[in-house]
Amino acid sequence: MRNPVRVAVVGLGYWGPNLVRNLAELDAAELVAICDLDRDRLAAVGRRYPAVRTTTDFEDIVADTEIEAVLVATPVSTHTELGLAAIESGKHVFIEKPLASSTAEGLKLAEAARKAGVLIMPGHTFLYSPPVRTIHKLLVAGELGDVLSISSSRVNLGLHQTDVSVVWDLAPHDFSILQFWLGETPTHVSAIARACIVPSLPDVAFINLEYESGAIAHVELSWLAPSKLRRTTIVGSKKMVVYDDTSNEPVRVFDSGVMPREPSTFGEYRLTYRAGDILSPAIDAVEPLSLQLRDFCTSIREGTTPRSSIAVGLEVVRLMEAVDRSLASNGGRVAVGRLPIGADDALKGHSVGVGSPAAAPAPGVGERAASRRQKSPRVAAES
């Protein structure tokens, strides 16, 4: 890019150094400064990039007129305060997931960015993952047929967070991916969780999602597992897919399924099971974070909407709030509901992006979803 965006990274804990590394290598960005309260962290990262200015004072970042955009990789409880300060100084903002600790705070950020005329982008990196995008293309093309169910496991031994539960730490990945694939937000959520190590801080959770189209999804999250697992299974009416983010073959398409046959007698229903070929599509070997940061810089320069839009960030936060309500009701089934009154005003000026309530569904996916809504007995009973 001829005119790289001059950026600063705030927060050098777990994820911040990854942002720094990718920005330093990205031609669309010029890394100007890094900031962290921990002097040892700041010095360690600063030694690798001696030309980049370092500071422990966020006010230095806000006051620096050379900096055009700020990337925030700090605890979620600080996202709104830091984001608003950057926006009010006229800077574009990238906030690592989740966008905010509540929908109300997320809307406050959206409204401030709209008034200031700057971009705000949540960091949902998996929307840029080549395997995730490959599966999205399969869904749009109708290769899998109607999506019947999805099951996902995102587990590992650690890392326990001190400020958020396993839901707020890991669920944003799965929620943003599902939003991207299905083009719709769940209507109902139910969840159970347990705080096994730190009291009142759940480290294991099981979440069930129901969609208006009739699709259902189950998401398993844990910081207490013997090995790392990032695996999602999609069951379609035509084919099935297994997405394993830790595998050398991250996407495997199974030409498998069940074919009902006309019953020969009353009360008899015969099924035929099909087990066909298994296809592993070629996947580009590119780091999703690099693609995401390029999208951020391009959106700033060209005035376009990033794939990981503010609307996506708000929908993800809204889902996690629904999960918390279910947990508070001992695993009760709760309605996700709609964005509060005034949300449309906050989103005015932000182009509609993936996952926005007003976004047009992906070609093919939306049409099949509408067809499934007509067929779904659950939706008919609840409407």
C-alpha positions as CSV (number, residue, x, y, z in Angstrom):
1,M,0.0,0.0,0.0
2,R,1.4,3.4,-1.0
3,N,0.0,5.2,2.0
4,P,0.3,2.8,5.0
5,V,-1.9,3.5,8.0
6,R,0.2,4.7,11.0
7,V,-0.8,2.6,14.0
8,A,-0.1,1.9,17.7
9,V,-0.7,-1.3,19.7
10,V,-1.9,-1.0,23.3
11,G,-1.5,-4.1,25.4
12,L,1.3,-6.5,25.1
13,G,0.0,-9.5,27.1
14,Y,-0.9,-12.7,25.3
15,W,-2.3,-11.4,22.0
16,G,-0.7,-8.0,21.6
17,P,2.7,-9.3,20.5
18,N,1.0,-11.1,17.6
19,L,-0.6,-7.9,16.5
20,V,2.8,-6.2,16.7
21,R,4.6,-8.9,14.7
22,N,2.0,-8.9,11.9
23,L,1.8,-5.1,11.7
24,A,5.6,-4.8,11.5
25,E,5.5,-7.2,8.4
26,L,2.4,-5.6,6.8
27,D,3.0,-3.2,3.9
28,A,-0.4,-1.6,4.6
29,A,0.6,-0.4,8.1
30,E,3.4,1.5,9.7
31,L,3.9,0.5,13.3
32,V,4.6,3.8,15.1
33,A,4.3,3.0,18.8
34,I,3.5,0.3,21.4
35,C,2.1,0.7,24.9
36,D,1.8,-1.4,28.0
37,L,1.8,-0.7,31.8
38,D,4.3,-3.5,32.4
39,R,7.8,-2.1,31.7
40,D,9.3,-5.6,31.3
41,R,6.8,-6.6,28.6
42,L,7.3,-3.3,26.9
43,A,11.1,-3.6,26.9
44,A,11.0,-7.2,25.7
45,V,8.8,-6.4,22.6
46,G,10.6,-3.1,22.1
47,R,14.0,-4.8,21.7
48,R,12.7,-6.7,18.7
49,Y,11.5,-3.4,17.0
50,P,14.0,-0.7,18.0
51,A,12.5,1.8,15.6
52,V,9.1,1.7,17.3
53,R,8.4,4.2,20.1
54,T,7.5,2.7,23.5
55,T,5.4,4.2,26.3
56,T,3.6,3.1,29.5
57,D,1.2,6.0,29.3
58,F,-1.9,5.5,27.1
59,E,-2.3,9.3,27.0
60,D,0.9,9.5,25.0
61,I,-0.9,7.4,22.3
62,V,-4.0,9.4,22.3
63,A,-2.2,12.7,22.1
64,D,0.1,11.7,19.3
65,T,-1.3,13.2,16.1
66,E,1.0,11.1,13.9
67,I,-1.0,7.9,15.0
68,E,-4.1,7.3,12.9
69,A,-5.3,4.1,14.4
70,V,-5.1,2.3,17.7
71,L,-5.3,-1.5,18.2
72,V,-6.5,-2.4,21.7
73,A,-5.5,-5.8,23.1
74,T,-6.2,-5.3,26.8
75,P,-8.6,-7.0,29.3
76,V,-12.2,-6.7,28.1
77,S,-13.2,-4.5,31.1
78,T,-10.9,-1.8,29.7
79,H,-12.1,-1.9,26.1
80,T,-14.8,0.7,26.3
81,E,-12.7,3.3,28.2
82,L,-9.7,2.9,26.0
83,G,-11.7,2.7,22.8
84,L,-13.7,5.8,23.6
85,A,-10.6,7.8,24.4
86,A,-9.0,6.8,21.1
87,I,-12.2,7.6,19.1
88,E,-12.6,11.0,20.8
89,S,-9.1,11.8,19.7
90,G,-10.1,11.1,16.1
91,K,-8.4,7.8,15.7
92,H,-9.7,4.6,14.1
93,V,-9.9,1.7,16.6
94,F,-9.4,-2.1,16.4
95,I,-10.5,-3.9,19.6
96,E,-9.6,-7.5,20.2
97,K,-12.6,-9.7,20.8
98,P,-14.9,-9.4,22.5
99,L,-15.8,-5.9,21.5
100,A,-17.1,-4.9,25.0
101,S,-18.3,-6.4,28.2
102,S,-22.0,-5.6,27.4
103,T,-24.2,-4.7,24.5
104,A,-24.8,-1.2,26.0
105,E,-21.0,-0.5,26.0
106,G,-20.7,-1.8,22.5
107,L,-23.4,0.5,21.3
108,K,-21.7,3.4,23.1
109,L,-18.5,2.6,21.1
110,A,-20.5,2.4,17.9
111,E,-22.3,5.7,18.5
112,A,-19.0,7.5,19.3
113,A,-17.3,6.1,16.2
114,R,-20.3,7.2,14.0
115,K,-20.2,10.7,15.4
116,A,-16.4,11.0,15.0
117,G,-16.5,9.5,11.5
118,V,-13.9,6.8,12.3
119,L,-13.8,3.1,11.9
120,I,-14.2,0.7,14.8
121,M,-13.5,-3.0,14.1
122,P,-13.7,-6.0,16.5
123,G,-11.0,-8.6,16.3
124,H,-12.8,-11.7,15.2
125,T,-9.8,-13.4,13.5
126,F,-11.5,-16.6,12.5
127,L,-13.6,-14.7,9.9
128,Y,-10.4,-14.5,7.9
129,S,-9.3,-18.1,8.4
130,P,-8.9,-19.9,5.0
131,P,-10.6,-23.1,6.3
132,V,-13.6,-21.1,7.6
133,R,-13.9,-19.2,4.4
134,T,-13.7,-22.4,2.4
135,I,-16.6,-23.9,4.3
136,H,-18.6,-20.7,3.8
137,K,-18.1,-21.1,0.1
138,L,-19.4,-24.7,0.3
139,L,-22.5,-23.5,2.2
140,V,-23.2,-20.6,-0.3
141,A,-22.8,-23.0,-3.2
142,G,-25.3,-25.4,-1.6
143,E,-22.8,-28.3,-1.5
144,L,-24.0,-29.4,2.0
145,G,-27.7,-28.8,1.4
146,D,-29.7,-27.6,4.4
147,V,-27.6,-27.3,7.6
148,L,-29.3,-29.6,10.1
149,S,-26.9,-29.4,13.1
150,I,-23.4,-28.2,14.1
151,S,-21.3,-29.4,17.0
152,S,-18.1,-27.7,18.1
153,S,-15.4,-28.4,20.6
154,R,-12.9,-25.7,21.6
155,V,-10.9,-27.0,24.6
156,N,-7.4,-26.9,26.0
157,L,-5.5,-27.1,29.3
158,G,-5.6,-23.4,30.1
159,L,-5.1,-20.6,29.8
160,H,-7.3,-19.5,32.7
161,Q,-8.2,-15.8,32.5
162,T,-8.6,-13.7,35.6
163,D,-11.2,-11.3,34.4
164,V,-13.6,-13.3,32.2
165,S,-15.2,-16.8,32.1
166,V,-14.4,-19.4,29.5
167,V,-17.5,-18.3,27.7
168,W,-16.3,-14.7,27.2
169,D,-12.8,-15.9,26.4
170,L,-13.5,-18.7,23.8
171,A,-17.2,-18.4,22.7
172,P,-16.6,-15.3,20.5
173,H,-14.7,-17.5,18.1
174,D,-17.5,-20.0,17.6
175,F,-20.3,-17.4,17.7
176,S,-18.6,-15.3,15.0
177,I,-17.9,-18.4,12.8
178,L,-21.5,-19.6,13.1
179,Q,-22.8,-16.1,12.3
180,F,-20.6,-16.1,9.2
181,W,-21.6,-19.5,8.0
182,L,-25.3,-19.4,8.7
183,G,-26.1,-15.8,8.1
184,E,-28.4,-15.6,11.1
185,T,-28.4,-15.1,14.9
186,P,-29.8,-17.8,17.2
187,T,-33.3,-17.2,18.5
188,H,-32.8,-19.1,21.8
189,V,-29.8,-20.2,23.9
190,S,-29.4,-22.6,26.8
191,A,-26.2,-23.3,28.7
192,I,-24.6,-25.0,31.7
193,A,-21.2,-24.3,33.1
194,R,-19.0,-25.1,36.1
195,A,-16.3,-23.2,37.9
196,C,-13.9,-26.1,38.7
197,I,-10.7,-24.2,39.7
198,V,-11.5,-20.5,40.5
199,P,-14.8,-20.0,42.4
200,S,-17.4,-18.0,40.4
201,L,-15.3,-18.1,37.2
202,P,-16.6,-20.9,34.9
203,D,-13.9,-22.8,33.1
204,V,-16.1,-25.4,31.5
205,A,-19.3,-24.7,29.5
206,F,-21.7,-26.4,27.2
207,I,-23.9,-24.1,25.1
208,N,-26.9,-25.0,22.9
209,L,-28.1,-22.7,20.1
210,E,-31.4,-22.7,18.2
211,Y,-31.9,-21.0,14.9
212,E,-35.0,-19.8,13.2
213,S,-34.1,-21.8,10.1
214,G,-34.4,-25.0,12.2
215,A,-30.6,-25.6,12.5
216,I,-29.3,-26.4,16.0
217,A,-25.7,-26.0,17.3
218,H,-23.8,-27.3,20.3
219,V,-20.6,-25.6,21.5
220,E,-18.3,-27.1,24.1
221,L,-15.7,-24.8,25.7
222,S,-13.1,-25.7,28.3
223,W,-9.9,-24.6,29.9
224,L,-9.7,-28.1,31.6
225,A,-8.9,-30.6,28.9
226,P,-5.9,-32.9,28.5
227,S,-5.2,-31.8,25.0
228,K,-6.0,-29.0,22.5
229,L,-9.0,-29.6,20.3
230,R,-10.5,-27.2,17.8
231,R,-13.0,-29.4,15.9
232,T,-16.4,-28.6,14.3
233,T,-18.8,-30.9,12.6
234,I,-21.5,-29.6,10.2
235,V,-24.3,-32.0,9.3
236,G,-26.0,-31.1,6.1
237,S,-28.9,-32.7,4.2
238,K,-26.6,-33.5,1.3
239,K,-23.1,-33.7,2.8
240,M,-21.2,-33.3,6.0
241,V,-18.0,-31.4,6.9
242,V,-15.4,-31.8,9.6
243,Y,-13.3,-28.7,10.4
244,D,-10.2,-29.4,12.5
245,D,-8.1,-26.3,13.0
246,T,-5.2,-28.4,14.4
247,S,-5.0,-30.8,11.4
248,N,-2.9,-30.8,8.3
249,E,-6.2,-31.3,6.5
250,P,-8.3,-28.8,8.3
251,V,-11.4,-29.3,6.1
252,R,-12.8,-32.7,5.1
253,V,-16.0,-33.0,3.2
254,F,-17.9,-36.3,3.6
255,D,-20.3,-37.4,0.9
256,S,-22.3,-39.1,3.5
257,G,-25.9,-39.0,4.8
258,V,-29.2,-40.7,5.3
259,M,-31.7,-41.1,2.5
260,P,-35.3,-41.9,3.6
261,R,-37.3,-44.1,1.3
262,E,-41.0,-44.4,0.8
263,P,-42.4,-46.8,3.4
264,S,-43.7,-50.0,1.9
265,T,-46.4,-50.5,4.5
266,F,-48.2,-48.2,7.0
267,G,-46.1,-47.5,10.0
268,E,-42.9,-48.7,8.4
269,Y,-40.1,-46.2,7.5
270,R,-37.0,-47.5,5.7
271,L,-33.7,-45.6,5.7
272,T,-30.7,-45.9,3.4
273,Y,-27.3,-44.8,4.6
274,R,-24.8,-43.3,2.2
275,A,-21.1,-43.4,2.8
276,G,-19.3,-41.9,-0.2
277,D,-16.0,-40.1,-0.9
278,I,-14.1,-37.9,1.5
279,L,-12.6,-34.8,-0.1
280,S,-9.9,-32.6,1.5
281,P,-9.9,-29.2,-0.4
282,A,-6.6,-27.4,-0.9
283,I,-6.4,-24.6,1.7
284,D,-4.2,-21.5,1.4
285,A,-1.4,-21.3,3.9
286,V,-1.8,-17.7,5.1
287,E,-2.1,-16.3,8.7
288,P,-5.6,-15.1,9.3
289,L,-4.4,-12.3,11.6
290,S,-2.4,-10.8,8.7
291,L,-5.5,-10.9,6.5
292,Q,-7.6,-9.3,9.2
293,L,-5.1,-6.4,9.8
294,R,-4.9,-5.8,6.1
295,D,-8.7,-5.6,5.9
296,F,-8.6,-3.1,8.8
297,C,-6.1,-0.8,7.0
298,T,-7.8,-1.2,3.6
299,S,-11.2,-0.3,5.2
300,I,-9.6,2.9,6.7
301,R,-8.1,4.0,3.4
302,E,-11.0,3.1,1.1
303,G,-13.9,3.7,3.4
304,T,-15.2,0.2,3.1
305,T,-16.7,-2.2,5.7
306,P,-14.4,-4.9,7.1
307,R,-15.6,-8.4,7.2
308,S,-15.3,-8.3,11.0
309,S,-17.7,-5.3,11.3
310,I,-19.1,-3.5,14.4
311,A,-22.4,-5.3,13.7
312,V,-20.6,-8.7,14.1
313,G,-19.0,-7.6,17.4
314,L,-22.4,-6.5,18.8
315,E,-24.1,-9.7,17.8
316,V,-21.4,-11.8,19.5
317,V,-21.7,-9.8,22.7
318,R,-25.4,-10.1,22.6
319,L,-25.2,-13.8,22.4
320,M,-22.8,-14.1,25.3
321,E,-25.1,-12.0,27.4
322,A,-27.9,-14.5,26.5
323,V,-25.6,-17.3,27.7
324,D,-25.0,-15.5,31.0
325,R,-28.8,-15.2,31.4
326,S,-29.2,-18.9,30.8
327,L,-26.5,-19.7,33.3
328,A,-28.2,-17.4,35.9
329,S,-31.4,-19.3,35.4
330,N,-29.7,-22.7,36.0
331,G,-29.4,-23.6,32.3
332,G,-32.9,-22.3,31.3
333,R,-33.8,-21.7,27.7
334,V,-33.7,-18.0,27.0
335,A,-34.6,-15.9,24.0
336,V,-31.7,-13.9,22.5
337,G,-34.0,-11.0,21.7
338,R,-33.3,-8.0,19.6
339,L,-30.9,-5.1,19.9
340,P,-32.3,-2.4,22.2
341,I,-34.2,0.7,21.0
342,G,-31.7,3.2,19.7
343,A,-29.3,0.6,18.3
344,D,-30.2,1.5,14.7
345,D,-29.2,5.1,15.4
346,A,-25.8,4.0,16.8
347,L,-25.2,1.9,13.7
348,K,-26.1,4.6,11.2
349,G,-23.0,5.6,9.3
350,H,-21.5,2.1,9.8
351,S,-21.8,0.1,6.6
352,V,-23.7,-3.1,7.0
353,G,-21.4,-6.1,7.4
354,V,-21.4,-9.8,8.0
355,G,-23.7,-10.7,10.8
356,S,-25.6,-7.4,10.9
357,P,-29.3,-7.8,11.6
358,A,-29.9,-5.7,8.5
359,A,-27.3,-7.5,6.3
360,A,-28.4,-9.4,3.3
361,P,-27.9,-13.1,3.7
362,A,-25.2,-14.8,1.7
363,P,-26.5,-16.0,-1.7
364,G,-28.0,-19.4,-1.4
365,V,-27.7,-19.6,2.4
366,G,-30.5,-17.1,2.9
367,E,-32.8,-18.8,0.5
368,R,-32.3,-22.2,2.1
369,A,-32.8,-20.7,5.5
370,A,-36.1,-19.2,4.5
371,S,-37.2,-22.6,3.1
372,R,-36.2,-24.3,6.4
373,R,-38.2,-21.8,8.4
374,Q,-41.3,-22.8,6.6
375,K,-40.6,-26.5,7.3
376,S,-39.5,-26.2,10.9
377,P,-42.2,-27.4,13.3
378,R,-40.5,-25.8,16.3
379,V,-40.6,-22.3,14.6
380,A,-44.2,-22.8,13.6
381,A,-45.2,-23.7,17.1
382,E,-43.4,-20.7,18.6
383,S,-44.4,-18.1,16.1
